[in-house]
Amino acid sequence: MPAPVDELDARIMRLFADEPRVGVLEASRRLRVARGTVQARLDRLSRTGVVRGWGPDLDPAALGYPVMAFATMEIRQGAGHEVVAQHLATIPEVLEAFTITGTGDMWCRIVARSNADLQRAIDRVVAFDGIVRTSTVIALATQIPHRVLPLMDEAAAP
C-alpha cells in the first residue's frame, strides 16, 4: 500500500498549520509548485480523511475556560458506551471522550471556568444513570499541546 502522504504533502500541511489563511496561490508560490498541484494535494488529503477540517483552532482558556481536567468513568453494565457518549455530547464543557482499556471504561477531557464550575460540569457528567463513578484529575500545565504535524513528517519520511 502506498504511503498516505509524501514530503510535499507534509510541507503543504506544515505551511497551512503555521499560516492557516495563506491561500492556495500563495502556498504554491512559497512551495515553488503549481497552484493546481497544491489544490489537488489538499483535495486528496481531505477526501482520504488525512485532513479532517479547516476550521479555526479555538483555545478554551481564551474563551473563559482556563481549568482543564481529565475524567475516567466507569460505565454501568449494559448501559452502552454510545448512550453514555450521547449524554456527554450534550455537555459543552466535555471536549472529547474515548472508550478506553484498563481501569475505567471511558475517558473525557473537560474544561471549566473555575474549580467550582468544574464541579458543576462533573456533576452533569455523573448525573447520567449509566455512569457508576468517575475519577477526575486537574491539569496544572500543558507540557505538549495537542499536535499531529510530527506524525505527518514521520509518515512522509522516505
Contacts in CASP RR format, 6 or more apart in sequence:
PFRMAT RR
TARGET T0000
AUTHOR 0000-0000-0000
METHOD contacts of the structure
MODEL  1
MPAPVDELDARIMRLFADEPRVGVLEASRRLRVARGTVQARLDRLSRTGV
VRGWGPDLDPAALGYPVMAFATMEIRQGAGHEVVAQHLATIPEVLEAFTI
TGTGDMWCRIVARSNADLQRAIDRVVAFDGIVRTSTVIALATQIPHRVLP
LMDEAAAP
3 155 0 8 1.000
3 156 0 8 1.000
4 48 0 8 1.000
4 50 0 8 1.000
4 155 0 8 1.000
5 13 0 8 1.000
5 45 0 8 1.000
5 50 0 8 1.000
5 152 0 8 1.000
5 155 0 8 1.000
5 156 0 8 1.000
6 156 0 8 1.000
7 156 0 8 1.000
7 157 0 8 1.000
7 158 0 8 1.000
8 31 0 8 1.000
8 33 0 8 1.000
8 37 0 8 1.000
8 41 0 8 1.000
9 41 0 8 1.000
9 45 0 8 1.000
9 50 0 8 1.000
9 152 0 8 1.000
9 156 0 8 1.000
10 152 0 8 1.000
10 153 0 8 1.000
10 155 0 8 1.000
10 156 0 8 1.000
11 31 0 8 1.000
12 27 0 8 1.000
12 31 0 8 1.000
12 38 0 8 1.000
12 41 0 8 1.000
12 42 0 8 1.000
12 45 0 8 1.000
13 45 0 8 1.000
13 51 0 8 1.000
13 149 0 8 1.000
13 152 0 8 1.000
14 149 0 8 1.000
14 152 0 8 1.000
14 153 0 8 1.000
15 22 0 8 1.000
15 27 0 8 1.000
15 30 0 8 1.000
15 31 0 8 1.000
16 22 0 8 1.000
16 27 0 8 1.000
16 42 0 8 1.000
17 149 0 8 1.000
20 54 0 8 1.000
20 55 0 8 1.000
20 56 0 8 1.000
20 57 0 8 1.000
22 30 0 8 1.000
24 35 0 8 1.000
24 36 0 8 1.000
24 38 0 8 1.000
24 39 0 8 1.000
24 42 0 8 1.000
25 35 0 8 1.000
27 38 0 8 1.000
28 34 0 8 1.000
28 35 0 8 1.000
28 36 0 8 1.000
28 37 0 8 1.000
28 38 0 8 1.000
31 38 0 8 1.000
42 51 0 8 1.000
45 51 0 8 1.000
46 53 0 8 1.000
60 66 0 8 1.000
60 68 0 8 1.000
60 95 0 8 1.000
60 111 0 8 1.000
64 113 0 8 1.000
65 93 0 8 1.000
65 111 0 8 1.000
65 112 0 8 1.000
65 113 0 8 1.000
66 111 0 8 1.000
66 113 0 8 1.000
67 111 0 8 1.000
67 112 0 8 1.000
67 113 0 8 1.000
67 114 0 8 1.000
67 115 0 8 1.000
67 117 0 8 1.000
67 118 0 8 1.000
67 138 0 8 1.000
68 109 0 8 1.000
68 110 0 8 1.000
68 111 0 8 1.000
68 112 0 8 1.000
68 138 0 8 1.000
68 139 0 8 1.000
68 142 0 8 1.000
69 109 0 8 1.000
69 110 0 8 1.000
69 111 0 8 1.000
69 112 0 8 1.000
69 118 0 8 1.000
69 122 0 8 1.000
69 136 0 8 1.000
69 137 0 8 1.000
69 138 0 8 1.000
69 139 0 8 1.000
70 107 0 8 1.000
70 108 0 8 1.000
70 109 0 8 1.000
70 110 0 8 1.000
70 136 0 8 1.000
70 137 0 8 1.000
70 139 0 8 1.000
71 107 0 8 1.000
71 108 0 8 1.000
71 110 0 8 1.000
71 122 0 8 1.000
71 125 0 8 1.000
71 134 0 8 1.000
71 135 0 8 1.000
71 136 0 8 1.000
72 100 0 8 1.000
72 103 0 8 1.000
72 104 0 8 1.000
72 106 0 8 1.000
72 107 0 8 1.000
72 134 0 8 1.000
72 135 0 8 1.000
72 136 0 8 1.000
73 84 0 8 1.000
73 104 0 8 1.000
73 105 0 8 1.000
73 106 0 8 1.000
73 107 0 8 1.000
73 108 0 8 1.000
73 125 0 8 1.000
73 131 0 8 1.000
73 132 0 8 1.000
73 133 0 8 1.000
73 134 0 8 1.000
74 104 0 8 1.000
74 105 0 8 1.000
74 131 0 8 1.000
74 132 0 8 1.000
74 133 0 8 1.000
74 134 0 8 1.000
75 81 0 8 1.000
75 84 0 8 1.000
75 104 0 8 1.000
75 105 0 8 1.000
75 106 0 8 1.000
75 130 0 8 1.000
75 131 0 8 1.000
75 132 0 8 1.000
76 129 0 8 1.000
76 130 0 8 1.000
76 131 0 8 1.000
76 132 0 8 1.000
79 129 0 8 1.000
79 130 0 8 1.000
79 131 0 8 1.000
80 130 0 8 1.000
81 99 0 8 1.000
81 105 0 8 1.000
81 106 0 8 1.000
83 130 0 8 1.000
84 106 0 8 1.000
84 128 0 8 1.000
84 130 0 8 1.000
84 131 0 8 1.000
85 97 0 8 1.000
85 106 0 8 1.000
87 128 0 8 1.000
87 130 0 8 1.000
87 131 0 8 1.000
88 94 0 8 1.000
88 97 0 8 1.000
88 106 0 8 1.000
88 108 0 8 1.000
88 125 0 8 1.000
89 97 0 8 1.000
91 110 0 8 1.000
91 121 0 8 1.000
91 124 0 8 1.000
91 125 0 8 1.000
93 110 0 8 1.000
93 111 0 8 1.000
93 112 0 8 1.000
93 121 0 8 1.000
93 124 0 8 1.000
94 108 0 8 1.000
94 109 0 8 1.000
94 110 0 8 1.000
94 121 0 8 1.000
94 125 0 8 1.000
95 108 0 8 1.000
95 109 0 8 1.000
95 110 0 8 1.000
95 111 0 8 1.000
96 108 0 8 1.000
96 109 0 8 1.000
97 106 0 8 1.000
97 107 0 8 1.000
97 108 0 8 1.000
97 109 0 8 1.000
98 106 0 8 1.000
98 107 0 8 1.000
98 108 0 8 1.000
99 105 0 8 1.000
99 106 0 8 1.000
100 106 0 8 1.000
100 107 0 8 1.000
108 125 0 8 1.000
110 118 0 8 1.000
110 121 0 8 1.000
110 122 0 8 1.000
110 125 0 8 1.000
110 136 0 8 1.000
111 121 0 8 1.000
112 118 0 8 1.000
112 120 0 8 1.000
112 121 0 8 1.000
115 138 0 8 1.000
118 136 0 8 1.000
118 138 0 8 1.000
122 134 0 8 1.000
122 136 0 8 1.000
125 131 0 8 1.000
125 134 0 8 1.000
126 133 0 8 1.000
126 134 0 8 1.000
END
